[in-house]
Amino acid sequence: MNLTPDNCTVDIDIRLPPGVDHAAVVAQVEKLAPEDVSISILDFKPAVESQPGDSFVKLCVDVCGRHRMVPPEIKGVSYYSDGTVLLDGLSVPFAIIGPGSLGLSGQPDESVSIENVLKAVDIYQDVARAWLS
């Protein structure tokens, strides 16, 4: 027996790079959507970024390099971080430094070793001491 539902709901996750006007993207989606399709924003978190040449980022790279014996790779990420919420309305430098492995966050088997958490604590302390001194 064929069954046609009376409605359909779709959630689309669009991640925008810094500087992109989210309202313009929503307008583009609305323009493409048929007339009987309604568009609503369930959650919006703007992209945040620090420049690689920022003094705080350089400090974080130096500290991480000393602790890990290898300088970390500086790159952008497409996932949400607490930085989006914590930096709202502020103009302060930031860097994402954590003990976990990329790609495991939010996964059913997400985990991190105690050793890596303790290393991260040492890194955070050294960054705080250097930045606040």
C-alpha positions in Angstrom: 0.0 0.0 0.0 1.4 3.4 -1.0 1.5 6.0 1.8 2.1 9.7 1.2 2.7 11.7 4.3 1.0 15.1 4.7 4.3 16.8 5.6 8.0 16.4 5.8 10.6 18.0 8.0 14.3 18.2 7.0 17.1 19.6 9.2 20.0 21.0 7.2 23.3 21.8 8.9 25.1 24.6 7.1 28.5 25.7 8.4 29.7 29.1 7.3 33.2 30.4 7.2 34.0 33.7 9.1 32.7 36.7 7.4 29.8 35.1 5.5 26.4 36.8 6.1 24.1 34.0 7.3 21.0 36.0 6.3 22.2 36.1 2.7 22.7 32.3 2.7 19.2 31.8 4.2 17.8 34.1 1.5 19.5 32.0 -1.2 18.0 28.8 0.2 14.6 30.4 0.4 14.9 31.5 -3.2 15.7 27.9 -4.3 12.9 26.4 -2.2 9.5 25.8 -3.7 6.8 28.2 -2.6 5.1 25.7 -0.2 8.3 25.1 1.7 9.0 27.1 4.8 12.5 27.8 6.1 13.4 28.4 9.7 16.6 28.7 11.6 16.8 26.2 14.5 20.1 27.4 15.8 22.8 29.8 14.6 26.3 30.1 15.9 28.6 32.4 14.0 32.1 31.2 12.9 34.9 32.6 15.0 38.6 32.8 14.1 42.0 33.9 15.3 44.8 34.8 12.9 47.9 32.6 12.9 50.0 35.7 13.4 48.1 36.7 16.5 50.4 36.9 19.6 48.1 34.7 21.6 48.0 32.0 18.9 51.8 32.2 18.6 52.2 31.7 22.3 49.9 28.7 22.2 51.9 27.2 19.4 55.2 27.8 21.3 53.8 26.2 24.5 52.2 23.3 22.7 55.4 22.7 20.7 57.5 22.6 23.9 55.2 20.1 25.6 54.7 17.9 22.5 58.2 18.3 21.1 56.5 19.0 17.7 54.9 22.3 16.7 51.1 21.9 16.3 49.5 22.5 12.9 47.5 25.7 12.8 44.2 25.2 10.9 40.6 26.0 10.9 38.0 23.5 11.8 34.4 23.0 10.6 33.0 21.9 14.0 31.4 24.0 16.7 33.4 24.9 19.7 32.5 26.6 22.9 34.5 29.6 21.6 31.4 30.6 19.6 29.4 31.1 22.8 32.2 32.3 25.1 33.5 34.9 22.6 30.1 36.4 21.8 30.5 40.2 21.8 34.1 40.0 22.8 37.2 40.9 20.9 39.7 38.6 22.5 42.2 36.1 21.1 41.6 32.4 21.3 43.0 29.0 20.2 41.4 25.6 20.4 43.7 23.3 22.4 42.5 20.0 23.7 43.5 16.6 24.7 41.1 14.7 22.4 41.6 13.3 18.9 40.0 15.2 16.0 37.0 13.4 14.7 36.1 11.6 17.9 34.1 14.5 19.5 30.4 13.8 19.7 30.9 10.2 18.5 29.5 7.2 20.4 33.0 6.0 21.2 34.3 9.5 22.2 37.1 9.2 24.7 40.4 10.8 25.8 43.2 9.3 27.8 43.9 10.6 31.3 47.6 11.1 30.2 46.4 13.5 27.5 44.1 15.4 29.9 47.0 15.9 32.3 49.2 17.1 29.5 46.5 19.5 28.5 46.4 20.9 32.1 50.1 21.6 32.0 49.7 23.3 28.6 46.8 25.4 29.9 48.8 26.4 33.0 51.8 27.4 31.0 49.8 29.4 28.5 47.9 31.2 31.3 51.2 32.0 33.2 52.9 33.4 30.1 49.9 35.3 28.8 48.9 36.8 32.2 52.5 37.7 33.4 
